[in-house]
Amino acid sequence: MHDDDLIIRPARPEDERELAALNRAVWSPLSEVAPQPPEEDGVFDERHAPEQYLLALLDDRIVGYIRPVPATPLASNRHVRQIQGLAVDASVRGRGVGRKLVEAACAAAHAEGARKMTLRVLGWNTPARRLYESCGFVVEGSLAEEFLIDGSYVDDIWMARRLTD
């Protein structure tokens, strides 16, 4: 994959079916606290609008997405964005797609005036934690044993990256 081959763009309503298929395909207890979405479920609803997603396309196929949104609806927190979803198709993992999505989300948030990007990641999700650390995120906190997944207690790790110079 050459850098020129990958396209990052905002999602559109017509992307929903392909985006939902990717979302189901990448679902794993390694990264998810909710059950796998049913086949008939879409992605977009009143809380998940198309404009909240950035897509990675390779050969006109969605191979990844990231969902950076305001951390809260509070005016006092307007300067913070939170990544509430990142997925990369297994066929292109290890080729820089996740990094390009994270960097695009951070650049877009900074251009909108945000000063900080945050996220939450399961403690046992080592690949995601490595990716975020390599993109400049640091651990700001941890909630020990916050989730019970498949009989194991898992920590909820809070990470952040400053977007200012």
Sequence and secondary structure as in RCSB ss.txt:
>XXXX:A:sequence
MHDDDLIIRPARPEDERELAALNRAVWSPLSEVAPQPPEEDGVFDERHAPEQYLLALLDDRIVGYIRPVPATPLA
SNRHVRQIQGLAVDASVRGRGVGRKLVEAACAAAHAEGARKMTLRVLGWNTPARRLYESCGFVVEGSLAEEFLID
GSYVDDIWMARRLTD
>XXXX:A:secstr
  TTTEEEEE  GGGHHHHHHHHHHH  TTT SS    TT  S BTTB GGG EEEEETTEEEEEEEEEES S G
GGTTEEEEEEEEE GGGTTSSHHHHHHHHHHHHHHHTT  EEEEEEETT HHHHHHHHHTT EEEEEEEEEEEET
TEEEEEEEEEEE   
